[in-house]
Amino acid sequence: MMGNSSLPVLFRETFTTQSLENLFHSYSQKDTDEVISAINLALEFIEKGEPELLSYISDRFLAILLTFLRAVDENVLTNRILITYRKEIEKKCRDLPLEEIEEYSKKLGMDANMEFEDEMISVSLKDYLGIAGRISGSTYRLVYQDIRHGRIFVDREHVLKLIREYFYSNMKNFYDEMPADKARDITSPFAKATDTAKELFKSKAGLTSPELGEVESTKFPPCIKEYIKQVSEGVNIPHMARFTMVSFLHKIGLENQKIMDIFKTAPDFNEKVTTYQVNHITGETSGTQYSPPKCVNLQSNHLCYKGEDPLCNTEWLKHPMRYYEIKKSSRSESKK
Ligand code: SF4
C-alpha cells in the first residue's frame, strides 16, 4: 500500500524555471533518464491512448512531464493526460486509511479535518464551493450536503472526489502558468522529441475527431463550438451546456450516434449515462424533443461565449438556432 508521503501535490512554486532548466539540460544520467521516461510516457500516450508508467508518479516526474507537454502545446493532449492522472490519484487514495486521506487533503491545500466520531472528514464551506462544482452528479451539490457550523461533512468516497479535483487543479495551474515559449526554451535539448510528439498527436487527432457529416460546424454559434471543444478536451461541462449542445445538434439534423461520437472523444466518457441523456433530450425515450435555451438563459448561466462575434453582438440575435440558420442562409445567398 502506498502511504500518502509518496503521493504528489505538485505546487507550481516548488519548481522555478531555473530548476526545470537544470533538469532538462543536466549532464546527470539520473536526470536525463527521468526526462526521457516522461517524454516516452507522452509519446506512448499519444500512440496508444493510455500511459504505461503511471505507477511512477512524483512531483518531480510530473513537473518534467508537464513542462514537456507545455512545449508540445496541445491542450487536448494535456487534458487527457491530466484526467488520467486525476483518476490514478483517486485510485491510489482509495487504499489509504481515512487519517492519511485527511493528511493528504491538507498537503494539497484543502481545509480538511478528520471527524473521528462520524468517521467522516469535514471541509470548509469555501473550499467545498471552490471545487465541488467541477464534480459531475447532483449528489455533490451544496443543497444535498451535511452542513454543520459552516463545514461540510463528507464521507470517504466524497472526499476522494475532492482530492482528485484539487490535484487536477494543481497540475492544470502548473501547466497554465508556464508560457509555451518558455517551456520550449527549457526543453530545448529535446526539441526533436517535442516536434515528434506534436506531429504524432496531430496525425492521431485527425483520425479521432468527431465526424459531423452534412451539418456545417463552421456555422455553429460560439457557445456550441465552445461546448464541443470542452467536451473533447475532457472538461466536465455543466448540465445546461450539455443539454444545449445535444438539443442544438439534434435540431440541426445530427443523428444520435453522431452526437454520441462527440462525447466519445472525451477521456472519461461514460457510454451508459451519455446514451441515456442523448436519447432523453432528443425525444427517443422521453417522447419530447427539447429545444436549446434562448441566448438570454445561456447568458444568465455564464454559458454564452459570444466574445466579439458580430452576429452574436447584434441586439436581435436571441437564439443559438437563429445564429445557425442565418449563417447557413447567408452562405446559400452568396452562392446564388
Ligand atoms: S449570443 Fe447566443 S448564440 Fe451567441 S454565443 Fe451567446 S448564447 Fe450562443
Boltz pocket constraint, residues with backbone or C-beta under 6 A from the ligand:
constraints:
  - pocket:
      binder: B
      contacts: [[A, 221], [A, 222], [A, 223], [A, 224], [A, 294], [A, 295], [A, 296], [A, 298], [A, 299], [A, 303], [A, 304], [A, 305], [A, 306], [A, 312], [A, 313], [A, 317], [A, 318], [A, 319], [A, 320], [A, 323]]
      max_distance: 6.0
